[in-house]
Amino acid sequence: GGARGGPPSAADLRGREATAGPVAARRQGGDDVAGIRGQTAVRLVEEDGDSGQALHDLLQDAGFDIRIADRVDAAVSLFEERPADILVTDIGLPDGSGLALLATLKVKNPLLRAIVLSGHGMESDTLRSRSLGFSEHFVKPLNLNRLILTLDRLSEPA
């Protein structure tokens, strides 16, 4: 609370915000970002086996709790077995679309945050994916540093 037992002051609230999440930990000079990332469950849905495995390995090496699927049906099953904080999905999948997948998953988890991966980056593509609930629209080939920073940002409490 505040200095006199009243409601918390702005300074009190700023102090609390500075201790939460991986981005705040880095701002404070914290070196346990990988430990914080390990608490963030990421589910990757990528149809290309080699690309998916490479991205899985890179994100796992960065410290994220990551699991992978290559189809919409496998992703839905994966989320039922192991719910996640963040979905990273290719837009085009063999049995559907990453756009429809997010809509399906948000029925059970309306707070699910998501990133879509696409070969197309026109402004209309980005606006469409944002209007459907994706936080970010990445165009392949991916900028891996930007992806990791985005995952860190999405790991922050809402």
Buried (B, 14 or more C-beta within 10 A) or exposed (E): EEEEEEEEEEEEEEEEEEEEBBBBBBEEEEEEBEEBBBEBBBBBBBBEEEBBBEBBEBBBEBBBBBBBBBBBBBBBEBBEEEEBBBBBBBBBBEEBBBBEBBEEBBEEEEEBBBBBBBEEEEEEBBEBBEEBBBBBBBBEEBEBEEBBEBBBBBBBEE
